[in-house]
Amino acid sequence: MRGTMVRTVSFLLAAAIAAGCATGPKPDPQGLDPYARYLGAVELAKTGDPVDAREIVRMLEDADELARDGAVVALGQLRRPEHVPALIEMTFERIEQARTCPKHPEIVRSVPDACPLCGAELQAVPGSRGGVRSTPLVRADAVRALAVIGDARAVAAVCGALRGDGSIEVRRTAALALEAFADQRAALEALVDALEDRAAAVSHNAHGTLCRIARRDDLPRKAAPWREWLRGRTP
């Protein structure tokens, strides 16, 4: 049911944008209506202006799911490698305690990492708390955006979404998205593992992606023969 709702929301958003939203809110990244902010983020992506790109990144922290999703979609449209780390974070179901660099407090991350300025391990910020990071709608669109950008740094995150996300919609989206990383063995291994996913929609998408990558349709939707194929594939 949840996956159906996610697909329905995504379809309605796409249809509304295509129709010009004649009777809906006007694009406004700072508007009161979350849908106006969604549309505003998409409009900002069309300018290509670095200032507008920074505003889109800021919108990833919007309080509303729909506005955050607009920012994710917009970053995918920009296709800039520098936005990959932010999009990767949006694929996480939960966020850990905020972390920062003791020497560079302006560096803040929500996952274990090293400071990009000095290389020091980021330390947990006292008093900060973890919690839900994003909804299935946002995570699915983050996976799509990473596939569009195609940066190899995203492989682990998309594989993680396929293997462990609690949402069927996110997992089935990740199974399709990994075709963008067909040259990465980790992606192929995750797809083969996904053939055993408990959800038929996920295993179906994983099988279709593997068939397209391998350019063959004679192997069934079972992990064993595909693992044999993978063993014979040049690393």
C-alpha positions in Angstrom: 0.0 0.0 0.0 2.8 2.4 0.9 4.6 1.8 -2.4 1.4 2.4 -4.3 0.9 5.7 -2.5 4.5 6.8 -3.3 4.0 6.0 -7.0 0.7 7.8 -7.0 2.2 10.9 -5.5 5.1 10.9 -7.9 2.7 10.4 -10.8 0.5 13.3 -9.7 3.4 15.6 -9.3 4.7 14.8 -12.7 1.3 15.2 -14.3 0.7 18.5 -12.6 4.1 19.9 -13.7 3.5 18.7 -17.2 0.1 20.4 -17.3 1.6 23.7 -16.2 -0.2 23.6 -12.8 -2.7 26.2 -14.2 -4.9 26.1 -11.1 -2.2 25.2 -8.5 0.3 27.2 -6.5 2.9 29.2 -8.3 6.6 28.1 -7.9 8.0 29.7 -4.8 11.0 28.1 -3.0 10.0 30.1 0.1 6.2 29.9 -0.2 3.9 28.7 2.5 2.5 25.9 0.4 4.9 22.9 0.4 3.9 22.1 -3.2 4.8 25.7 -4.2 8.2 25.1 -2.6 8.5 21.8 -4.5 7.8 23.6 -7.8 10.1 26.5 -6.7 13.1 24.1 -6.3 12.5 22.6 -9.8 12.3 26.1 -11.3 15.6 27.1 -9.5 17.3 24.1 -11.2 16.5 25.6 -14.6 18.7 28.7 -14.0 22.0 26.9 -13.5 23.0 29.7 -11.1 25.3 28.6 -8.3 23.4 30.8 -5.8 20.1 29.0 -6.8 21.9 25.6 -6.4 22.8 26.5 -2.9 19.2 27.4 -2.2 18.1 24.0 -3.4 20.6 22.3 -1.1 19.3 24.4 1.8 15.8 23.1 0.9 16.9 19.5 1.7 16.3 20.5 5.3 12.8 21.8 4.7 10.3 20.7 7.4 7.9 19.3 4.8 8.5 16.0 2.9 7.1 17.4 -0.4 9.4 20.4 -0.4 12.4 18.2 0.4 11.5 15.9 -2.4 11.4 18.9 -4.8 15.0 19.7 -3.7 16.1 16.2 -4.4 14.4 16.1 -7.8 16.0 19.5 -8.6 19.5 18.3 -7.7 19.0 15.4 -10.0 18.2 17.7 -12.8 21.3 19.7 -12.2 23.5 16.6 -12.5 26.4 18.1 -10.6 28.9 15.8 -8.8 29.3 18.2 -5.9 25.7 17.4 -4.9 26.3 13.6 -4.6 27.2 13.6 -0.9 24.0 15.5 0.0 21.9 13.2 -2.1 23.5 10.2 -0.5 22.5 11.4 2.9 18.9 11.7 1.6 18.9 7.9 0.9 19.2 7.1 4.6 16.1 6.0 6.5 17.5 7.3 9.8 20.0 10.0 10.7 22.6 9.5 13.4 23.7 12.1 15.9 25.0 15.3 14.2 28.8 15.3 13.8 31.3 18.1 13.3 35.0 18.8 13.1 36.6 20.2 16.3 38.9 22.5 14.2 36.3 23.4 11.6 32.8 23.6 13.2 31.3 24.8 10.0 31.7 21.2 8.7 28.6 19.3 9.9 27.6 15.8 8.8 24.9 13.3 9.9 27.0 10.2 9.3 30.5 9.1 10.4 33.0 10.9 8.1 36.3 12.7 8.0 36.6 16.5 7.7 37.3 17.4 4.1 39.5 20.3 5.2 41.9 18.6 7.7 41.0 14.9 7.5 40.1 14.6 11.2 37.4 12.2 12.3 34.1 14.1 12.9 32.9 14.1 16.5 29.3 13.9 17.7 27.8 17.2 18.6 26.7 17.2 22.3 23.0 17.4 22.7 22.1 16.5 19.1 19.7 13.6 18.5 19.1 11.2 15.7 15.8 10.4 14.1 14.0 9.8 10.9 15.9 11.1 7.9 13.5 10.9 5.0 10.3 9.3 3.8 10.1 6.7 1.0 9.1 9.3 -1.5 12.2 11.3 -0.8 14.5 8.3 -0.6 13.2 6.9 -3.9 13.8 10.2 -5.7 17.2 10.5 -4.1 18.1 7.1 -5.6 16.8 8.2 -9.0 18.8 11.4 -8.8 22.0 9.6 -8.0 21.5 7.3 -10.9 21.0 10.2 -13.3 24.3 11.8 -12.0 26.1 8.4 -12.3 28.9 9.2 -9.9 30.6 6.0 -8.6 30.6 7.4 -5.0 26.8 6.7 -4.9 27.2 2.9 -5.6 27.4 1.9 -1.9 24.3 4.1 -1.0 22.2 2.7 -3.8 23.2 -0.8 -3.0 22.4 -0.2 0.6 19.0 1.0 -0.4 18.4 -2.1 -2.4 19.5 -4.4 0.3 18.1 -2.8 3.4 15.5 -0.1 2.9 12.2 -0.8 4.6 10.2 0.5 1.7 9.4 -1.8 -1.3 9.2 1.3 -3.5 12.7 2.4 -2.6 14.1 -1.1 -3.1 12.4 -1.5 -6.5 13.6 1.9 -7.5 17.2 1.1 -6.5 17.0 -2.2 -8.5 16.4 -0.1 -11.6 18.8 2.7 -10.7 21.8 0.3 -10.4 21.8 -0.1 -14.2 23.6 3.2 -14.2 26.5 1.5 -12.3 26.7 -1.6 -14.4 30.5 -1.3 -14.5 30.6 -1.7 -10.7 30.8 -5.2 -9.4 29.2 -4.2 -6.1 26.2 -3.1 -8.0 25.9 -6.5 -9.8 26.3 -8.4 -6.5 23.5 -6.3 -4.9 21.3 -7.0 -7.9 21.9 -10.8 -7.7 21.2 -10.7 -4.0 17.9 -8.8 -4.7 16.6 -11.7 -6.7 15.9 -13.2 -3.3 14.1 -10.2 -2.1 10.8 -11.1 -0.3 8.9 -8.6 -2.5 8.2 -9.8 -6.1 8.3 -6.2 -7.4 11.9 -5.8 -6.2 13.2 -9.2 -7.5 11.4 -8.5 -10.8 13.2 -5.2 -11.3 16.5 -6.7 -10.3 16.1 -9.5 -12.8 15.2 -7.1 -15.6 18.2 -4.9 -14.8 20.5 -7.9 -14.8 19.1 -9.1 -18.1 19.7 -5.7 -19.7 23.2 -5.5 -18.3 24.1 -9.1 -19.4 22.2 -8.7 -22.7 20.6 -12.1 -22.2 17.1 -13.3 -21.2 17.7 -17.0 -20.8 18.5 -17.0 -17.0 15.6 -17.3 -14.6 14.7 -15.0 -11.7 16.8 -17.1 -9.3 20.0 -16.1 -7.6 22.0 -19.3 -8.2 22.4 -19.1 -12.0 23.1 -15.4 -11.8 25.8 -16.0 -9.2 27.4 -18.5 -11.6 27.2 -15.8 -14.4 28.8 -13.3 -12.0 31.7 -15.7 -11.1 32.5 -16.0 -14.8 32.4 -12.3 -15.4 35.8 -10.4 -15.5 36.2 -8.4 -12.3 
